[in-house]
Amino acid sequence: MNRVLNFSAGPSMLPVEVLEKAAKEMLNCNGSGMSVMEMSHRSSSYEQIQEEAKNTFKELMGLDDEYEILFLQGGGHTQFAMIPLNLLAENEKADYLVTGSWAKKAYEEAKRYADVKVLASSSDKNFSYIQEIVEDEIRKDVKFLYVCTNNTIYGTRIRPETIEKINVPIVADMSSNILSEEYDMKKFDLIFAGAQKNIGPSGVTLVAMKKNLAGNAQAITPTMLNYQTHLEKDSMYNTPPCYNIYISGLVAQWVKENGGVKEMEKRNKEKAKLIYDFIDNSKLFQNPIEPKDRSLMNVVFVTGNKDLDAQFVKEAKAKGFENLKGHRSIGGMRASIYNAMPKEGVERLVEFMKEFEIANR
Ligand SMILES: *Cc1c(COP(=O)(O)O)cnc(C)c1O
């Protein structure tokens, strides 16, 4: 069977070269005579795999030894609790920029453990834009400003230029746009990303944090939710998700071999432009997002007619375009075009959208 074009928001498509390499190494990885799934996490074969993955991610993000990369479990959702538990005492403050459902969830969770406040929310316009960040409105003694750099559901993103202008420490959820364009990563105290959007399979969450932030967790913090636990043991306190880390490492290697984040950005901007330009000139499809705040990774669109949207998703699927249905909370359509989606895939989607428009206008 031919592979479909998979526009899923996550878990999402992986580079074919990565899948082929993994297939080749399935029965015998690096002369070990076994698959990575069967290796002891304490074996030198495996330790080397994890170390290499860590170093490649660190290099791609341009981070020095002030930072450490952790591979954790529990998804992005667990970070919503780990961040306040580890970085804030009960009476300490952080402000949250609520640009969508994920940031809102992170805020709701943090509220249970510390003094957090919503700096601004774009819920007034259904999260279709990114609010301007007014520095004076950030509380003076905050430990950090929390942001979500790409809103997977609503299709918005906080641009690198916006991040560069902020002068307080930043904690960022980069689950759906890590390694997709160049941010000055040293502006962040901590970033995290569930792997299943842009860097690997679900089951592992990458955290990049300033090392000196660990060691101050609240007393109630469970051992497994304490960054210090994982920092001290190099993400091997307990059995790590070895296979997921291995695949994520192969994806990082793939990004590196393809020109790094700079080249990913170039490709992603070309892909996003193709589809946004088409939508902006279309008489059938619309994108509700403020143009400057549009995501490069998740392109949302509607026809304005629910039945026609459903028909589009159905016909697209029959032609091999999978997972174009929008998030269940907002409906419509969404094309997730992460690093692994080739330009040709987007070109074919736009071609199909043209045909659909002609047939249904
Ligand atoms: C998917 C997603 C999450 C949730 O991740 P899980 O790994 O499912 O917990 C959090 N934040 C963003 C931006 C996401 O896209």
Ligand as a Chemical Component Dictionary entry (heavy atoms), coordinates in Angstrom:
data_LIG
# 
_chem_comp.id                   LIG 
_chem_comp.type                 NON-POLYMER 
_chem_comp.pdbx_formal_charge   0 
_chem_comp.three_letter_code    LIG 
# 
loop_
_chem_comp_atom.comp_id 
_chem_comp_atom.atom_id 
_chem_comp_atom.alt_atom_id 
_chem_comp_atom.type_symbol 
_chem_comp_atom.charge 
_chem_comp_atom.model_Cartn_x 
_chem_comp_atom.model_Cartn_y 
_chem_comp_atom.model_Cartn_z 
_chem_comp_atom.pdbx_ordinal 
LIG C1 C1 C 0 -0.715 18.285 22.193 1  
LIG C2 C2 C 0 -0.314 19.434 23.026 2  
LIG C3 C3 C 0 -0.220 19.335 24.429 3  
LIG C4 C4 C 0 -0.647 18.094 25.190 4  
LIG O1 O1 O 0 0.287  17.118 25.068 5  
LIG P1 P1 P 0 0.120  15.641 25.701 6  
LIG O2 O2 O 0 1.461  15.064 25.418 7  
LIG O3 O3 O 0 -1.017 14.983 25.002 8  
LIG O4 O4 O 0 -0.137 15.820 27.160 9  
LIG C5 C5 C 0 0.223  20.438 25.127 10 
LIG N1 N1 N 0 0.553  21.577 24.494 11 
LIG C6 C6 C 0 0.480  21.710 23.161 12 
LIG C7 C7 C 0 0.863  22.999 22.512 13 
LIG C8 C8 C 0 0.043  20.649 22.386 14 
LIG O5 O5 O 0 -0.043 20.774 21.047 15 
# 
loop_
_chem_comp_bond.comp_id 
_chem_comp_bond.atom_id_1 
_chem_comp_bond.atom_id_2 
_chem_comp_bond.value_order 
_chem_comp_bond.pdbx_ordinal 
LIG C1 C2 SING 1  
LIG C2 C3 SING 2  
LIG C2 C8 DOUB 3  
LIG C3 C4 SING 4  
LIG C3 C5 DOUB 5  
LIG C4 O1 SING 6  
LIG O1 P1 SING 7  
LIG P1 O2 DOUB 8  
LIG P1 O3 SING 9  
LIG P1 O4 SING 10 
LIG C5 N1 SING 11 
LIG N1 C6 DOUB 12 
LIG C6 C7 SING 13 
LIG C6 C8 SING 14 
LIG C8 O5 SING 15 
# 
